[in-house]
């Protein structure tokens, strides 16, 4: 066994306790990266013998270092967990998607919220993910140092820091903190300042801190250690010598190695030469570990030699695996060491785990691309809730193939590619320009779904406007007394539009009982001497009607109607009633009521 990791278990006892895996998530700009950098930096400054080790995609903070940073808050003899392993993956989407044993990869999470800014779109999304995966979490209320009048106390526990503040600064901070506790309550979580929380399973602990001045960071580390020790200890027991199990964080090309996997190992051990099974885009991949790579210690970083090889790695740890045939491996997919089990059994296990993420697809629907398996699953859930059908869903960047598939959709609303946190390959960009396919990309799932829904609404509005342009609109109008300008060929009379829209070139009817009799066709409308295409309710216009003679088929004072074809009446009543003005709807209903007295099913 190698001891290159601070948290590698060197003894061979079968059920060692592993390091809890911690994910840091929250809205962009709320300080996730600064917080991780500060935890790393402080620990390095402490110069502890067992200080921080940088893993691939993760940072290990051993118990002694936590104790050193937290001072009096942590007594190492109270703990038998080896420390904390922070996953460095950017963004919470990767958290949601990294799965282990069917749940989230992280054992515990830190939700970072800017104390001045409160909940933002990605905060809400992160909370939804935490709820869905049932992951315990604490809230880091960051940027307390930006409170007006704040007196920074570098690296101090937060309660000691609060003692050094003026009443004014403290009450300003408290206002923000209570607002944050209110936001959590709206999201369905009971929360309070962490030192007041008795039962962390029933209440969320809020830790006020500053990633910039390190105030409150001792508290955060203490709470994470305490929660892990108290509630997660049973889940932390691993088979220190058993076959390794892990999750792919990223698939990366490395010079000299080809495609490699950045993996978080959460159980057992992986060794050079092990046969492993990895989830692939089509089939699970069976391959052999050529090299296990870890970052060189900071002092020794040389660009051409960024990694050093190690013989074996134990959970929990981040490691880069170099092996043949990894091009089709997927982020978020399981990695399993075969060791002394039948290969077929391990293949079946990986297939089963991938099958849980199978997305329901429809005959016609949108094409979905996402960066990892879990985010693909989260996208599928969100689209399912919004009742948006999916034609195909895959992990990976948007490729020409996706554009071609989207183009086959029957409905215009489905000729769409939705990309979550992915890039667009340059040859796919060309395809998009030449096709009718629309691309939507975002790194917040619900915003992506909203953008698409707005586009669908817009399309539907445009389609309805087109239908309205082609459809005969209802109208009732009255010939005014003393307004006959010409008796016939065509008859020209002044009218007042009572309700609806009088459009040129439409047939004109007059009701005899409940049956409208056609009297002629409109051949012109003039408003104040100008030719117009239509006249609306309330307007007085002169109209020319081909066909009738005033004094015979029509009289001054007569009520006339635009004659409605039955098919048009049906579309207006059933599909467009919300898109036409109220007076037009009134004209439509009056027309329908009269017609249905003699034929109850007319226009239905």
C-alpha positions as CSV (number, residue, x, y, z in Angstrom):
1,X,0.0,0.0,0.0
2,X,1.1,3.5,-0.8
3,X,1.2,6.2,1.8
4,X,1.1,9.1,-0.6
5,X,-2.3,10.1,0.7
6,X,-2.7,11.6,4.1
7,X,-5.8,9.6,4.5
8,X,-4.7,6.3,3.0
9,X,-5.3,3.5,5.4
10,X,-2.0,1.7,6.0
11,X,-3.2,-1.0,8.3
12,X,-4.9,-4.0,6.7
13,X,-7.9,-4.1,9.0
14,X,-11.0,-5.0,7.0
15,X,-13.3,-2.3,8.1
16,X,-11.4,0.9,8.4
17,X,-13.2,4.2,8.7
18,X,-12.9,6.4,5.6
19,X,-12.9,10.1,5.3
20,X,-16.3,11.6,4.7
21,X,-16.7,13.2,1.3
22,X,-17.8,16.8,1.4
23,X,-19.2,18.8,-1.5
24,X,-19.3,22.6,-1.6
25,X,-22.2,24.0,-3.6
26,X,-24.0,27.3,-4.0
27,X,-24.7,30.2,-6.4
28,X,-21.9,31.4,-8.7
29,X,-20.0,34.3,-7.0
30,X,-21.1,33.4,-3.5
31,X,-17.6,32.3,-2.6
32,X,-17.4,28.5,-3.0
33,X,-13.9,28.6,-4.6
34,X,-12.6,31.2,-2.1
35,X,-13.8,29.1,0.7
36,X,-12.0,25.9,-0.6
37,X,-8.9,27.9,-1.3
38,X,-8.9,29.4,2.2
39,X,-9.3,26.0,3.8
40,X,-6.4,24.7,1.7
41,X,-4.3,27.7,2.2
42,X,-4.8,28.0,6.0
43,X,-3.9,24.3,6.4
44,X,-0.8,24.7,4.4
45,X,0.2,27.8,6.5
46,X,-0.3,25.7,9.7
47,X,2.7,23.7,8.4
48,X,1.3,20.6,10.0
49,X,3.2,17.4,9.5
50,X,-0.1,15.7,8.3
51,X,-1.2,18.8,6.4
52,X,-3.5,18.9,3.4
53,X,-2.9,16.7,0.5
54,X,-4.1,17.6,-2.9
55,X,-5.8,14.8,-4.7
56,X,-7.2,14.7,-8.2
57,X,-10.5,16.6,-8.0
58,X,-10.4,16.6,-4.2
59,X,-8.5,18.0,-1.2
60,X,-7.9,15.9,1.9
61,X,-7.8,17.6,5.3
62,X,-6.7,15.2,8.0
63,X,-8.1,15.4,11.5
64,X,-4.9,16.8,13.0
65,X,-5.1,19.8,10.6
66,X,-8.8,20.3,11.3
67,X,-7.9,20.3,15.0
68,X,-5.1,22.8,14.5
69,X,-7.3,25.1,12.5
70,X,-10.3,24.8,14.8
71,X,-8.2,25.3,17.9
72,X,-10.2,24.8,21.1
73,X,-13.3,23.8,19.2
74,X,-12.0,20.4,18.2
75,X,-10.4,17.8,20.5
76,X,-8.9,15.1,18.2
77,X,-9.4,12.4,20.8
78,X,-13.2,12.8,20.4
79,X,-13.0,11.6,16.8
80,X,-12.1,8.4,15.1
81,X,-12.8,9.6,11.5
82,X,-9.6,10.4,9.7
83,X,-10.6,13.9,8.5
84,X,-12.5,15.4,5.6
85,X,-12.2,15.1,1.8
86,X,-13.5,18.1,-0.1
87,X,-14.6,17.5,-3.7
88,X,-13.3,20.4,-5.8
89,X,-15.6,20.0,-8.7
90,X,-16.9,23.3,-9.9
91,X,-20.7,23.9,-9.6
92,X,-23.4,22.0,-7.8
93,X,-24.6,20.2,-10.9
94,X,-21.6,17.9,-10.7
95,X,-22.6,17.2,-7.1
96,X,-26.1,16.3,-8.1
97,X,-24.8,14.0,-10.6
98,X,-22.0,12.2,-8.9
99,X,-23.6,9.1,-7.5
100,X,-22.4,6.4,-5.3
101,X,-24.5,3.4,-4.2
102,X,-27.5,5.0,-5.9
103,X,-27.4,8.2,-3.9
104,X,-25.2,11.3,-4.1
105,X,-21.4,10.8,-4.1
106,X,-21.0,13.3,-1.3
107,X,-21.8,12.2,2.2
108,X,-22.3,15.7,3.4
109,X,-22.6,19.1,1.8
110,X,-21.8,22.8,2.5
111,X,-24.3,25.2,0.9
112,X,-22.5,28.6,0.5
113,X,-24.8,31.6,0.5
114,X,-23.7,35.2,0.3
115,X,-25.2,36.7,3.5
116,X,-26.0,40.0,1.7
117,X,-27.4,38.4,-1.4
118,X,-29.5,35.6,0.0
119,X,-31.1,32.9,-2.1
120,X,-30.3,33.0,-5.8
121,X,-31.4,30.7,-8.7
122,X,-28.5,28.2,-8.2
123,X,-29.0,28.2,-4.4
124,X,-32.6,27.1,-5.0
125,X,-31.5,24.5,-7.4
126,X,-28.8,23.2,-5.0
127,X,-31.4,23.0,-2.3
128,X,-33.7,20.9,-4.5
129,X,-30.8,18.5,-5.2
130,X,-30.0,18.2,-1.5
131,X,-33.6,17.4,-0.8
132,X,-33.9,14.9,-3.6
133,X,-30.7,13.0,-2.6
134,X,-31.4,13.4,1.1
135,X,-27.9,14.6,1.7
136,X,-27.2,16.2,5.1
137,X,-25.9,19.8,4.8
138,X,-24.8,22.9,6.7
139,X,-25.2,26.5,5.4
140,X,-22.0,28.6,5.2
141,X,-23.4,32.2,5.5
142,X,-20.4,33.8,3.7
143,X,-19.1,37.4,3.5
144,X,-19.9,38.5,7.1
145,X,-16.8,40.8,6.8
146,X,-18.8,43.0,4.3
147,X,-21.3,43.9,7.0
148,X,-21.0,47.8,7.4
149,X,-18.8,48.6,10.4
150,X,-17.3,45.0,10.7
151,X,-14.1,44.7,12.7
152,X,-12.3,41.6,11.2
153,X,-10.8,39.0,13.5
154,X,-8.6,37.0,11.2
155,X,-9.1,33.2,11.6
156,X,-11.2,33.4,14.8
157,X,-14.2,31.2,15.7
158,X,-17.3,33.2,14.8
159,X,-18.6,33.7,18.3
160,X,-15.3,35.2,19.4
161,X,-15.4,37.4,16.4
162,X,-19.0,38.5,17.2
163,X,-17.8,39.6,20.7
164,X,-15.5,42.1,19.0
165,X,-18.2,43.7,16.9
166,X,-20.2,46.8,17.7
167,X,-23.9,46.3,18.5
168,X,-24.8,48.0,15.3
169,X,-22.7,45.7,13.1
170,X,-23.9,42.6,14.9
171,X,-27.6,43.6,14.5
172,X,-27.1,44.3,10.8
173,X,-25.6,40.9,10.4
174,X,-28.4,39.3,12.4
175,X,-31.0,40.9,10.1
176,X,-29.4,39.2,7.1
177,X,-29.0,35.9,8.9
178,X,-32.6,35.8,10.0
179,X,-33.7,36.5,6.4
180,X,-31.6,33.6,5.3
181,X,-33.1,31.4,8.0
182,X,-36.5,32.5,6.6
183,X,-35.5,31.5,3.1
184,X,-34.5,28.1,4.3
185,X,-37.9,27.8,6.1
186,X,-39.7,28.7,2.8
187,X,-37.7,25.8,1.2
188,X,-39.0,23.5,3.9
189,X,-36.0,23.4,6.3
190,X,-36.0,24.4,9.9
191,X,-32.7,26.2,10.5
192,X,-30.9,28.2,13.2
193,X,-27.4,29.4,14.2
194,X,-25.4,26.2,14.5
195,X,-24.6,26.7,18.2
196,X,-28.3,26.7,19.0
197,X,-29.0,23.5,17.1
198,X,-29.5,20.4,19.3
199,X,-30.5,17.9,16.6
200,X,-28.7,18.4,13.3
201,X,-31.0,15.8,11.7
202,X,-34.0,17.9,12.4
203,X,-32.5,21.3,11.9
204,X,-30.0,22.9,9.5
205,X,-27.0,24.6,11.2
206,X,-26.1,28.0,9.8
207,X,-22.4,28.9,10.2
208,X,-21.7,32.7,9.7
209,X,-18.2,33.0,8.2
210,X,-15.9,34.9,5.9
211,X,-13.8,33.0,3.3
212,X,-11.7,36.1,3.0
213,X,-10.7,36.6,6.7
214,X,-11.2,33.0,7.8
215,X,-13.5,34.0,10.6
216,X,-15.9,31.2,11.2
217,X,-13.9,28.6,9.2
218,X,-12.9,26.9,12.4
219,X,-16.6,26.5,13.2
220,X,-17.4,25.1,9.8
221,X,-14.7,22.5,10.0
222,X,-15.9,21.6,13.6
223,X,-19.5,21.2,12.5
224,X,-18.6,19.1,9.5
225,X,-16.4,16.8,11.7
226,X,-19.0,16.6,14.4
227,X,-21.9,15.8,12.0
228,X,-19.9,13.2,10.2
229,X,-18.7,11.5,13.4
230,X,-22.2,11.6,15.0
231,X,-24.5,10.7,12.1
232,X,-22.3,9.2,9.3
233,X,-19.9,7.0,11.2
234,X,-21.7,3.8,10.3
235,X,-21.6,4.8,6.6
236,X,-17.9,5.5,6.8
237,X,-16.8,2.0,7.5
238,X,-15.2,0.6,4.4
239,X,-13.4,-2.6,3.4
240,X,-9.9,-1.2,3.4
241,X,-8.5,-4.0,1.4
242,X,-11.6,-4.9,-0.8
243,X,-12.0,-4.1,-4.5
244,X,-12.3,-0.4,-5.1
245,X,-15.6,1.4,-5.9
246,X,-15.7,4.9,-7.3
247,X,-17.4,7.5,-9.4
248,X,-16.0,9.3,-12.5
249,X,-15.7,13.1,-12.0
250,X,-14.3,13.8,-15.4
251,X,-12.9,12.2,-18.5
252,X,-9.8,14.1,-19.6
253,X,-7.2,13.8,-22.3
254,X,-3.6,13.9,-20.8
255,X,-0.5,14.1,-22.9
256,X,1.3,10.8,-22.9
257,X,-1.7,8.9,-21.4
258,X,-4.6,9.6,-23.8
259,X,-8.1,9.6,-22.2
260,X,-7.9,9.3,-18.4
261,X,-10.5,9.3,-15.6
262,X,-10.6,11.6,-12.7
263,X,-12.3,9.4,-10.1
264,X,-13.4,9.7,-6.5
265,X,-12.9,6.4,-4.7
266,X,-15.4,5.9,-1.9
267,X,-14.8,2.3,-1.0
268,X,-12.0,-0.3,-1.0
269,X,-8.7,0.0,-2.8
270,X,-7.5,0.3,-6.4
271,X,-4.1,-0.9,-7.5
272,X,-2.0,-0.6,-10.7
273,X,-2.7,-3.7,-12.9
274,X,-6.3,-4.1,-11.6
275,X,-9.0,-4.9,-14.1
276,X,-11.8,-2.3,-13.8
277,X,-15.3,-1.9,-15.3
278,X,-16.4,1.7,-16.1
279,X,-19.7,3.0,-17.4
280,X,-19.5,3.9,-21.1
281,X,-21.7,5.7,-23.5
282,X,-22.9,2.5,-25.2
283,X,-21.6,-0.5,-23.2
284,X,-19.6,-0.8,-19.9
285,X,-15.8,-0.7,-20.7
286,X,-13.6,-3.4,-19.3
287,X,-9.9,-2.3,-19.1
288,X,-6.7,-2.6,-17.0
289,X,-5.2,0.1,-14.9
290,X,-1.9,1.1,-16.4
291,X,-1.1,3.9,-13.9
292,X,-2.6,5.6,-10.9
293,X,-1.7,9.3,-10.8
294,X,-1.8,11.9,-8.0
295,X,-0.7,15.5,-8.1
296,X,2.9,16.1,-7.1
297,X,3.3,18.1,-3.8
298,X,3.1,21.8,-4.5
299,X,6.9,22.4,-4.1
300,X,7.7,20.0,-6.9
301,X,5.2,21.0,-9.5
302,X,6.8,21.0,-13.0
303,X,4.5,21.5,-15.9
304,X,5.8,18.4,-17.7
305,X,5.7,16.3,-14.6
306,X,2.4,17.4,-12.9
307,X,1.7,13.9,-11.6
308,X,3.4,11.1,-9.8
309,X,2.5,7.5,-10.1
310,X,1.4,5.5,-7.0
311,X,0.9,1.8,-6.7
312,X,-2.4,1.8,-4.9
313,X,-5.0,4.2,-3.5
314,X,-7.5,3.6,-0.6
315,X,-10.9,5.2,0.0
316,X,-11.7,8.0,0.3
317,X,-9.5,9.6,-2.3
318,X,-9.4,11.4,-5.6
319,X,-7.2,9.7,-8.2
320,X,-6.5,9.8,-11.9
321,X,-6.7,6.5,-13.7
322,X,-4.8,5.9,-16.9
323,X,-6.0,2.9,-18.9
324,X,-6.6,1.9,-22.5
325,X,-10.0,2.4,-24.2
326,X,-11.5,5.1,-22.0
327,X,-12.7,7.4,-24.8
328,X,-16.3,6.5,-24.3
329,X,-16.3,6.6,-20.5
330,X,-18.9,9.0,-19.0
331,X,-18.7,11.6,-16.2
332,X,-20.8,10.4,-13.3
333,X,-20.5,6.7,-14.3
334,X,-19.5,4.0,-11.8
335,X,-16.0,2.5,-11.6
336,X,-15.6,-1.0,-10.2
337,X,-12.5,-3.0,-9.5
338,X,-13.0,-6.7,-10.5
339,X,-10.3,-8.4,-8.4
340,X,-11.4,-11.9,-7.3
341,X,-15.0,-11.8,-8.5
342,X,-16.3,-13.0,-11.9
343,X,-16.1,-10.3,-14.5
344,X,-19.7,-10.9,-15.6
345,X,-21.0,-10.2,-12.1
346,X,-19.2,-6.8,-12.0
347,X,-20.4,-6.0,-15.5
348,X,-24.0,-6.8,-14.4
349,X,-23.6,-4.4,-11.4
350,X,-22.4,-1.5,-13.5
351,X,-25.1,-2.2,-16.1
352,X,-27.7,-2.2,-13.3
353,X,-26.5,1.1,-11.9
354,X,-26.5,2.7,-15.4
355,X,-30.0,1.3,-16.0
356,X,-31.3,3.3,-13.0
357,X,-30.5,6.4,-15.0
358,X,-32.3,5.3,-18.1
359,X,-34.4,8.2,-19.4
360,X,-37.9,7.7,-20.6
361,X,-38.0,8.7,-24.3
362,X,-40.9,9.4,-26.6
363,X,-41.6,9.0,-30.4
364,X,-41.3,12.8,-30.8
365,X,-39.6,15.2,-28.4
366,X,-36.5,17.3,-27.7
367,X,-32.8,16.2,-27.7
368,X,-31.1,16.6,-24.3
369,X,-27.3,16.7,-23.7
370,X,-25.8,17.0,-20.2
371,X,-22.3,16.9,-18.8
372,X,-22.7,13.9,-16.5
373,X,-25.1,11.0,-15.9
374,X,-26.6,12.6,-12.8
375,X,-27.3,15.9,-14.5
376,X,-28.9,14.0,-17.4
377,X,-31.1,12.4,-14.8
378,X,-31.9,15.7,-13.1
379,X,-32.7,17.2,-16.6
380,X,-35.0,14.3,-17.4
381,X,-36.8,14.8,-14.0
382,X,-37.3,18.5,-14.6
383,X,-38.6,17.9,-18.2
384,X,-40.9,15.2,-17.0
385,X,-42.4,17.6,-14.4
386,X,-42.9,20.2,-17.1
387,X,-44.5,17.5,-19.4
388,X,-41.9,18.0,-22.1
389,X,-41.2,14.8,-24.1
390,X,-37.6,13.7,-24.7
391,X,-36.6,12.0,-28.0
392,X,-33.0,11.3,-27.0
393,X,-30.9,12.0,-23.9
394,X,-27.1,11.6,-23.7
395,X,-24.0,12.6,-21.8
396,X,-21.5,14.7,-23.8
397,X,-21.1,17.9,-25.8
398,X,-23.5,18.9,-28.6
399,X,-22.4,17.1,-31.8
400,X,-23.6,17.1,-35.4
401,X,-25.5,13.9,-34.8
402,X,-27.7,15.6,-32.2
403,X,-28.6,18.3,-34.6
404,X,-29.5,15.7,-37.2
405,X,-31.7,13.8,-34.8
406,X,-33.5,17.0,-33.6
407,X,-34.2,17.9,-37.2
408,X,-36.3,14.7,-37.6
409,X,-38.9,15.9,-35.1
410,X,-42.4,16.4,-36.5
411,X,-43.3,19.3,-34.3
412,X,-41.4,22.6,-34.7
413,X,-41.4,22.9,-30.9
414,X,-39.4,19.7,-30.7
415,X,-36.7,20.7,-33.2
416,X,-34.6,21.7,-30.3
417,X,-31.4,20.6,-28.5
418,X,-31.3,21.4,-24.7
419,X,-27.7,21.5,-23.5
420,X,-26.9,21.5,-19.8
421,X,-23.4,22.6,-18.9
422,X,-22.0,21.3,-22.2
423,X,-20.0,22.8,-25.1
424,X,-21.0,22.8,-28.7
425,X,-18.5,21.1,-31.1
426,X,-17.5,23.5,-33.9
427,X,-18.9,21.2,-36.7
428,X,-22.2,21.1,-34.8
429,X,-22.3,24.9,-34.8
430,X,-22.1,24.8,-38.6
431,X,-24.9,22.3,-38.7
432,X,-27.1,24.5,-36.4
433,X,-26.6,27.5,-38.7
434,X,-27.8,25.5,-41.7
435,X,-30.7,23.8,-40.0
436,X,-34.0,24.9,-38.4
437,X,-32.9,23.4,-35.0
438,X,-32.8,25.7,-32.1
439,X,-30.2,25.3,-29.3
440,X,-30.7,26.3,-25.7
441,X,-27.8,26.0,-23.2
442,X,-27.6,27.0,-19.5
443,X,-25.9,25.8,-16.3
444,X,-29.1,26.1,-14.2
445,X,-31.6,23.4,-15.0
446,X,-34.8,25.2,-14.3
447,X,-33.6,28.3,-16.2
448,X,-32.9,26.1,-19.2
449,X,-36.4,24.6,-19.0
450,X,-38.0,28.1,-18.5
451,X,-36.1,29.4,-21.6
452,X,-37.4,26.5,-23.7
453,X,-41.0,27.0,-22.4
454,X,-40.9,30.7,-23.2
455,X,-39.8,29.8,-26.8
456,X,-42.7,27.3,-27.1
457,X,-45.1,30.0,-25.9
458,X,-43.7,32.4,-28.4
459,X,-44.1,29.9,-31.2
460,X,-47.6,29.1,-30.2
461,X,-48.5,32.8,-30.1
462,X,-47.0,33.3,-33.5
463,X,-48.9,30.3,-34.9
464,X,-52.2,31.5,-33.4
465,X,-51.6,35.0,-34.9
466,X,-51.1,33.3,-38.3
467,X,-54.4,31.3,-37.8
468,X,-56.2,34.4,-36.7
469,X,-55.0,36.1,-39.9
470,X,-56.6,33.4,-42.0
471,X,-59.7,33.0,-40.0
472,X,-63.0,34.8,-40.6
473,X,-63.6,37.0,-37.5
474,X,-67.1,37.5,-36.1
475,X,-68.8,40.9,-36.3
476,X,-72.3,42.5,-35.8
477,X,-72.9,46.0,-37.4
478,X,-75.9,48.3,-38.0
479,X,-76.8,50.3,-41.1
480,X,-77.2,53.9,-39.9
481,X,-80.4,55.9,-40.7
482,X,-80.0,58.5,-43.6
483,X,-76.6,57.0,-44.5
484,X,-77.3,55.4,-47.9
485,X,-74.8,56.8,-50.4
486,X,-75.6,54.4,-53.2
487,X,-78.4,51.9,-53.5
488,X,-76.7,49.1,-55.5
489,X,-73.9,47.9,-57.7
490,X,-72.4,48.0,-55.0
491,X,-74.7,49.3,-52.3
492,X,-72.7,51.9,-50.2
493,X,-74.0,52.6,-46.7
494,X,-72.7,54.1,-43.4
495,X,-72.6,51.6,-40.6
496,X,-71.7,51.4,-36.9
497,X,-69.8,48.3,-35.7
498,X,-71.6,47.1,-32.6
499,X,-69.1,44.3,-31.7
500,X,-66.3,42.3,-33.3
501,X,-64.1,43.1,-36.3
502,X,-65.5,43.8,-39.8
503,X,-63.0,42.7,-42.4
504,X,-63.1,43.4,-46.1
505,X,-64.0,40.7,-48.7
506,X,-66.1,38.8,-46.2
507,X,-69.7,37.6,-46.8
508,X,-72.4,39.6,-45.2
509,X,-75.5,37.9,-43.7
510,X,-78.8,39.0,-42.2
511,X,-80.7,36.7,-39.7
512,X,-84.1,35.6,-40.6
513,X,-85.3,33.9,-37.4
514,X,-82.2,31.8,-36.4
515,X,-80.8,31.3,-39.9
516,X,-78.4,33.8,-41.4
517,X,-79.2,34.5,-45.1
518,X,-76.3,35.7,-47.2
519,X,-77.0,39.2,-48.7
520,X,-73.7,40.0,-50.4
521,X,-70.0,40.4,-50.1
522,X,-68.0,43.4,-48.7
523,X,-65.9,45.0,-51.4
524,X,-64.6,48.1,-49.6
525,X,-64.4,49.8,-46.2
526,X,-63.7,53.6,-45.8
527,X,-62.9,55.3,-42.5
528,X,-62.9,59.1,-42.7
529,X,-62.3,59.0,-46.4
530,X,-59.4,56.5,-46.3
531,X,-59.6,52.9,-47.5
532,X,-59.0,50.4,-44.6
533,X,-58.9,46.6,-44.4
534,X,-61.0,46.3,-41.2
535,X,-63.2,48.2,-38.7
536,X,-63.4,47.5,-35.0
537,X,-66.3,47.7,-32.5
538,X,-67.4,51.3,-31.8
539,X,-66.2,52.7,-35.2
540,X,-68.4,54.3,-37.8
541,X,-67.4,53.5,-41.4
542,X,-68.9,53.4,-44.8
543,X,-68.9,50.0,-46.6
544,X,-69.6,48.8,-50.1
545,X,-71.6,45.5,-50.4
546,X,-71.8,43.7,-53.8
547,X,-75.2,42.1,-54.3
548,X,-78.0,43.7,-52.4
549,X,-80.1,46.8,-53.1
550,X,-80.9,49.2,-50.2
551,X,-84.7,49.1,-49.8
552,X,-85.1,45.5,-50.9
553,X,-82.6,43.0,-49.5
554,X,-81.3,45.4,-46.9
555,X,-82.8,48.5,-45.1
556,X,-81.5,51.4,-43.1
557,X,-81.5,50.3,-39.4
558,X,-80.9,46.6,-40.3
559,X,-78.5,44.6,-38.1
560,X,-76.0,42.7,-40.3
561,X,-73.4,40.1,-39.5
562,X,-70.2,38.8,-41.0
563,X,-71.2,35.2,-42.1
564,X,-69.1,32.6,-40.2
565,X,-68.1,29.3,-41.9
566,X,-68.9,26.5,-39.4
567,X,-65.2,25.3,-39.3
568,X,-64.0,28.8,-38.4
569,X,-66.7,29.2,-35.7
570,X,-65.5,26.0,-34.1
571,X,-61.8,27.0,-34.1
572,X,-62.7,30.4,-32.7
573,X,-64.7,28.9,-29.9
574,X,-62.5,26.0,-29.0
575,X,-58.9,27.2,-29.6
576,X,-58.8,31.0,-29.9
577,X,-61.5,32.3,-27.5
578,X,-58.7,33.6,-25.2
579,X,-56.9,35.3,-28.1
580,X,-59.7,37.5,-29.4
581,X,-61.1,40.7,-27.9
582,X,-64.0,40.5,-25.5
583,X,-66.4,42.2,-27.9
584,X,-65.5,39.8,-30.7
585,X,-66.2,36.9,-28.3
586,X,-69.5,38.5,-27.6
587,X,-70.4,38.7,-31.3
588,X,-69.2,35.0,-31.7
589,X,-71.4,33.8,-28.8
590,X,-74.5,35.7,-30.1
591,X,-74.0,34.2,-33.6
592,X,-73.5,30.7,-32.1
593,X,-76.6,31.0,-29.8
594,X,-78.8,32.0,-32.7
595,X,-77.5,29.2,-35.0
596,X,-77.8,26.6,-32.3
597,X,-81.5,27.3,-31.6
598,X,-82.3,25.6,-35.0
599,X,-79.2,23.3,-35.0
600,X,-77.9,22.5,-31.5
601,X,-74.7,20.9,-32.8
602,X,-73.7,23.7,-35.2
603,X,-70.0,24.5,-34.9
604,X,-69.3,21.8,-32.3
